[in-house]
Amino acid sequence: MNFAAIDIGTNSIRLLIAEFNEGKLNKLVNELRTPRLGEGINNGVINSEAQQRAVEVLTEYKKMLEDYQADYRAVATSAIRDADNKNEFLSKAKEESEIEIDVINGSEEAKLSYLGITNGLNKTEDNMLAVDIGGGSTEFVFGTEAGVTEYHSINLGAVRLKESLGQNLEAMNFEAQKQVKKILSDTTAEMIIGVGGTITTLAAIDQGLEDYQPHKIQNYQLSISKIEKILKKLKNLSLRDRKNISGLSEDRADIIIPGIIILLTIMEKCSLKELKVSDFGILEGIIYNNLK
């Protein structure tokens, strides 16, 4: 039996269809689209154009689910969870794409993400911090091999920061420092695991990948010095030139710098010089959770 997971976020909507074969997760379909559902996120409303783009993606994914005869679970996180008109979007999605969406709270999001992340790691520590920088929020999940011990979510994401502060990098840094400090003022994490588009993109840029290659992203070690070097390079490029950087997709070029600022702030607060990149996350967690 095939099972699928759909993650509906602020910037992207992702689909994973997989099967279990001899105890291993065999990924059959792994898709990502960026309809920017959280466009205009700071006013608390999902606009009609963004809704339509998202529904078109979900309609496309529904056909893939049917082709693979896969059961599924679709979850929505920050963008929909915080929207004043979320019920309007959920109804539209169900009616037009036939996809039913669960809006999950931060606690469940953390547990599912952590389940996926830890199942993909080749090495764990006793005191880990998983960081997921999204479009509208950033999640901090503390845990051990046994599971989640603590989680926090802040309304600080790459899209949200870009929309509220434009190109003002100094203001972005100040806002990131202010919000991250609330969570990491006394952390003793021994290891950071980075999840989400900002971090996987940095791993792709660092390796100069023309095409995204999950096996080269998973468990990749990314140092703070390399991240700072990438940021320095990107800051000196126009948006048009950024789109030509190997490893950086065109639809992420305008939000990569805010994402990097958030990440560097987190690493500095943790006093850690490197992180481990995870291509596994909430999608894999949903599928592993379905096995219970």
C-alpha angles and dihedrals in degrees: 000000000000119000129193138200128202121196115197109196139166095268106016144027114214133192130198123182114185146160132205115241120180091338095310130111108243110197112214101172128016114177136169130189127177110214091155094229089178095057105142088014094156093071092058096239131105103225122228095247092054091047091053093049090051094048090052089055092048091049089054091049092049090061090052090051090053093046091055094037088232129165111219150189120213118197132188124206137178104346096051097031091060099037120112090214099043093126090057090055095044091053092047092049093050094046098045104031100024089229115137113211129206113209102212128199125237094263094057092042089055094049094048093046092048092049090054095043097050092047089059100047123104091201134022136191132214093247113037133170118202113198122195114187108196134173097267105018145015121228125208115197119183118195154133133228087282095060145268117347099174139356138191135182127198130189093244117115140146096258094040092050093047094048094048100042106023111199097340100123094176091056091046091053092049092050092047092049091049096050100038091050089064090062105032105036093118106014121151097190114158095196137024120210113196122212134175140049099299093055099040088048091054089053089051093048092048090054094041093235113182090193126030109259113187095198089059092048099046112093092358114157113230119189126210090237091057091048091050090049091052091048092051091051095047094047090060094052130082118240089255092054093044088061089064095058113114110246095021114103118217093240092057099043094093096050103036095091095054088048092052091049090055092048095049090049090054094048092048092050090051092047089227122139099205144019137206116241120225124199086184119084142121096345092057090041092057090052095046089047090054089062092065 
